[in-house]
């Protein structure tokens, strides 16, 4: 292959684009504004060349290629860890959402103990998570760490993952984060479900409406299509995902924007209920003040 034809190949074009973006970043440029037409052309390119999301990578794995892990109830911890690592490698090559594969720095798989009793499910990575490759490391993640420690646990003792493994892209290079679309959730959801099947926790905390939708679906929750899920309607009581108790509660980012004592108390009550379900130590004062008293 001549040098000219090599440069015009999918991998060659991506290498040229990557070099350009790296030069721009060194100059201090953090965002690249793309027109709607440019975004559509980029998505068409990725769909036409699925193996070109990064040089040398295999084509995007089809959803049907995912294999169910063996039952984690009889799976040793080391085997669970291997299963998670294998799944993380699959996720890292994913391009089911070409527009997200094109704009992410890296995928954000999950972190924590492969034998955790408690599994936290969030929404999607933000800018800091996209840079570091770990979930909940920004301001919301710092608050989540405080919540976990208030339960008498450390991050290393629980498992944390998001519904989406890529940061949702932003229109026209705008700042901030956006809510994942229902299509993005549907495409990425099998990965989360497989993570839960491997870890097989004793309880799940759904942080926000997107997390709850990913676990149970709008049909089961009796929420009309196109309508967002209100956590206020579901929090405070256990639901169930494949036999595992699920406690819906507010996302830490919600508390950052609504830092009232009343809202914090609601989340703490939800976490106390989870602690009771898991048999974690609760002081007598906490038990009498927050948890429902048993009926006589």
MOHU-V632982 format. One record per pair of residues at least 4 apart in sequence whose ideal C-beta (glycine too) atoms are under 7 Angstrom apart, sorted by the first residue. I is the first residue (numbers start at 0). GAP is how many residues later the second one is. D is the distance in Angstrom with one decimal. If there is no record, write none. Layout:
I:GAP:D, I:GAP:D
This chain:
0:4:5.2, 0:5:5.0, 1:4:6.7, 2:4:6.4, 3:4:6.8, 4:4:6.8, 5:6:5.1, 6:5:4.4, 6:9:6.8, 7:4:6.1, 7:5:6.7, 8:4:6.9, 9:4:6.4, 9:39:4.0, 9:42:3.6, 10:4:6.2, 10:41:6.0, 10:44:4.7, 11:4:6.5, 12:4:6.3, 13:4:6.1, 13:38:5.7, 13:41:6.6, 14:4:6.4, 14:40:6.4, 15:4:6.5, 16:4:6.4, 17:4:6.3, 18:4:6.6, 19:4:6.5, 20:4:6.3, 21:4:6.5, 22:4:6.7, 23:5:4.3, 24:4:6.2, 30:142:4.2, 31:141:6.4, 32:139:5.8, 32:140:4.2, 33:4:4.3, 33:5:5.2, 35:4:6.5, 36:4:6.4, 37:4:6.3, 38:4:6.4, 38:60:6.7, 39:4:6.4, 40:4:6.4, 41:4:6.7, 41:60:5.5, 42:4:6.3, 42:55:4.7, 42:56:5.3, 43:4:6.2, 44:4:6.2, 45:4:6.8, 45:6:6.9, 45:7:6.5, 45:49:6.2, 45:52:3.8, 45:55:6.5, 45:56:5.9, 46:51:5.7, 49:9:4.6, 49:10:4.5, 49:45:5.9, 50:6:6.3, 50:7:6.3, 50:8:4.4, 52:4:6.1, 52:42:4.7, 52:48:5.0, 56:36:5.3, 57:35:6.3, 59:33:6.9, 59:34:6.3, 59:35:3.9, 59:36:6.4, 60:4:4.7, 60:29:5.7, 60:32:6.5, 60:33:6.7, 62:127:5.9, 65:124:5.7, 65:128:6.3, 67:129:6.8, 68:14:4.8, 68:125:6.7, 68:128:5.7, 68:129:5.0, 69:5:5.6, 70:4:6.5, 71:8:5.8, 71:125:6.7, 71:126:5.6, 71:127:6.7, 71:128:3.8, 72:127:6.3, 74:4:4.8, 74:5:5.4, 76:4:6.4, 76:37:5.9, 76:38:4.9, 77:4:6.5, 78:4:6.3, 79:4:6.4, 79:34:3.9, 79:35:6.2, 79:118:5.4, 79:119:6.7, 80:4:6.3, 80:33:4.6, 81:4:6.3, 82:4:6.4, 82:115:4.8, 83:4:6.2, 83:30:5.6, 83:111:6.9, 83:114:5.7, 84:4:6.7, 85:4:6.9, 86:4:6.3, 86:104:6.8, 86:107:5.8, 86:108:6.8, 87:4:6.4, 87:21:4.3, 89:4:6.9, 90:16:5.1, 90:18:5.3, 90:74:5.1, 90:100:5.5, 91:15:5.1, 93:7:6.9, 93:13:6.8, 93:71:7.0, 94:6:4.0, 95:91:4.3, 95:92:7.0, 96:4:6.4, 96:69:6.6, 96:87:5.4, 96:90:5.6, 97:4:6.1, 98:4:6.7, 98:70:5.6, 99:4:5.9, 99:66:3.9, 99:68:6.8, 99:69:5.9, 99:84:6.9, 100:65:6.8, 102:66:4.2, 103:26:6.1, 103:62:4.5, 103:63:5.7, 104:25:4.8, 104:26:5.9, 105:24:7.0, 105:27:4.8, 106:58:4.6, 106:59:5.9, 107:17:4.0, 107:21:4.9, 107:22:6.8, 107:25:5.8, 107:26:6.5, 107:27:5.4, 107:54:6.4, 107:57:5.7, 108:56:6.1, 109:25:6.3, 109:49:6.4, 109:50:6.3, 109:51:3.4, 109:85:5.7, 110:23:5.3, 110:24:6.2, 110:49:5.6, 111:4:5.4, 111:43:6.6, 111:44:6.7, 111:46:5.3, 111:47:3.6, 111:48:5.3, 112:43:6.3, 112:44:5.7, 112:45:6.7, 112:46:6.0, 113:84:6.9, 113:85:6.0, 115:41:6.5, 115:42:4.9, 115:43:4.1, 115:83:5.8, 115:85:5.6, 116:84:5.7, 116:85:4.4, 116:86:6.8, 116:161:5.7, 117:40:4.6, 117:83:5.8, 117:85:5.5, 117:87:6.9, 117:156:6.9, 117:160:6.5, 118:39:7.0, 118:40:4.8, 118:77:6.2, 118:80:5.9, 118:82:3.9, 118:85:4.7, 119:24:6.9, 119:38:6.1, 119:40:4.7, 119:85:5.0, 119:87:6.2, 120:40:6.3, 120:42:6.6, 120:71:6.8, 120:83:6.1, 120:85:5.3, 120:86:6.3, 120:90:4.2, 120:93:6.9, 120:94:6.4, 121:13:6.1, 121:14:6.2, 121:40:4.4, 121:85:4.9, 121:89:5.9, 121:129:6.8, 122:39:6.0, 122:40:6.1, 122:57:6.7, 122:85:5.3, 122:87:4.2, 122:88:6.0, 122:128:6.4, 123:38:5.3, 123:39:6.5, 123:40:3.7, 123:43:6.5, 123:44:5.4, 123:56:5.2, 124:4:3.5, 124:5:5.1, 124:10:6.5, 124:37:6.1, 124:39:7.0, 124:41:6.9, 124:42:4.4, 125:4:6.9, 125:12:5.1, 125:41:6.6, 125:51:5.2, 126:4:6.6, 126:40:6.9, 127:4:6.2, 127:9:5.4, 127:10:3.9, 128:5:6.4, 128:6:5.7, 128:8:5.7, 128:9:6.4, 128:38:6.8, 129:37:4.1, 131:5:5.2, 134:25:5.1, 134:26:6.1, 134:27:5.3, 135:4:6.3, 135:5:3.2, 135:8:5.0, 135:24:5.6, 136:4:4.6, 138:4:6.8, 138:117:6.0, 139:4:6.4, 139:111:6.9, 139:112:4.1, 139:113:4.2, 139:116:6.3, 140:4:6.5, 141:4:6.9, 142:4:6.5, 142:109:4.2, 142:112:6.3, 142:113:6.4, 143:4:6.4, 143:108:4.8, 144:4:6.4, 144:10:5.8, 145:4:6.3, 146:4:6.9, 146:105:7.0, 146:124:6.4, 147:5:5.1, 147:6:6.8, 147:7:5.9, 147:10:6.0, 148:4:6.9, 148:5:6.7, 150:120:5.7, 150:124:5.6, 150:129:6.4, 151:128:5.8, 151:129:6.1, 152:4:4.7, 152:5:5.9, 154:5:6.9, 158:40:5.1, 158:42:6.6, 160:31:6.1, 160:34:5.4, 162:17:6.8, 162:22:5.7, 162:25:6.4, 162:26:6.6, 162:29:5.6, 162:47:5.6, 162:48:5.8, 162:51:3.9, 163:4:6.7, 163:16:5.0, 163:20:6.1, 163:21:6.9, 163:24:5.1, 164:23:5.8, 164:26:6.0, 167:9:6.7, 167:10:4.9, 167:12:5.3, 167:16:6.9, 169:4:4.9, 169:8:6.2, 178:31:6.7, 179:4:4.5, 179:5:5.3, 179:30:5.9, 181:4:6.3, 182:4:6.5, 183:4:6.3, 184:4:5.9, 184:25:6.7, 184:28:6.6, 184:29:5.7, 188:4:6.2, 188:25:5.4, 189:4:6.2, 190:4:6.5, 191:4:6.6, 191:22:6.1, 192:4:6.4, 193:4:6.5, 194:4:6.3, 200:43:6.4, 201:76:5.9, 202:41:6.8, 202:42:5.0, 202:44:6.8, 202:71:5.4, 202:74:5.5, 202:75:5.7, 203:11:6.9, 203:37:6.2, 203:40:5.6, 203:42:4.6, 204:42:5.3, 204:44:6.2, 204:69:6.1, 205:5:4.1, 205:6:4.3, 205:9:5.7, 205:40:5.6, 205:41:7.0, 205:42:4.6, 206:4:5.2, 206:42:6.6, 206:44:4.5, 206:45:6.7, 207:23:6.2, 207:42:6.8, 207:43:3.4, 207:46:6.9, 208:4:6.1, 208:19:5.7, 208:20:3.6, 208:21:6.7, 208:22:5.5, 209:4:6.3, 210:4:6.5, 211:4:6.1, 211:17:5.6, 211:19:6.9, 211:22:6.3, 211:36:4.8, 212:4:6.6, 212:5:6.0, 212:16:5.2, 214:26:4.7, 214:31:5.9, 215:4:4.7, 215:5:5.5, 215:23:6.2, 215:25:6.2, 216:4:6.8, 217:5:4.2, 217:7:6.3, 217:11:6.9, 220:8:6.5, 222:4:5.6, 222:6:5.4, 230:4:5.2, 230:17:5.6, 230:18:6.8, 230:19:5.6, 233:5:6.9, 233:14:4.4, 234:13:5.0, 234:14:5.1, 234:15:6.9, 234:31:6.6, 234:35:5.8, 235:33:6.8, 235:34:6.2, 237:7:4.6, 237:8:6.6, 237:9:5.8, 238:7:4.6, 238:9:6.7, 239:4:6.8, 239:5:6.2, 239:6:6.2, 240:5:5.0, 244:32:5.9, 246:23:5.4, 246:26:6.2, 246:27:5.1, 248:18:5.2, 248:21:4.0, 249:4:4.3, 249:5:6.1, 249:13:6.7, 249:16:6.9, 249:17:5.4, 251:4:6.6, 252:4:6.7, 253:4:5.8, 254:4:6.1, 254:8:6.0, 254:9:6.2, 254:12:6.5, 257:5:4.9, 259:4:7.0, 260:4:6.1, 261:4:6.8, 262:4:6.9, 263:4:6.2, 264:4:6.2, 265:4:6.7, 266:4:6.4, 267:4:6.2, 267:22:6.7, 268:4:6.6, 268:21:5.0, 269:4:6.8, 270:4:6.3, 271:4:6.4, 271:10:6.3, 271:14:6.2, 271:18:4.9, 271:19:5.8, 272:4:6.5, 272:18:6.8, 273:4:6.3, 274:5:4.0, 274:7:5.6, 275:6:6.4, 275:15:6.3, 281:4:5.0, 281:5:5.0, 282:4:6.9, 283:4:6.2, 284:4:5.9, 285:4:5.6, 286:4:5.3
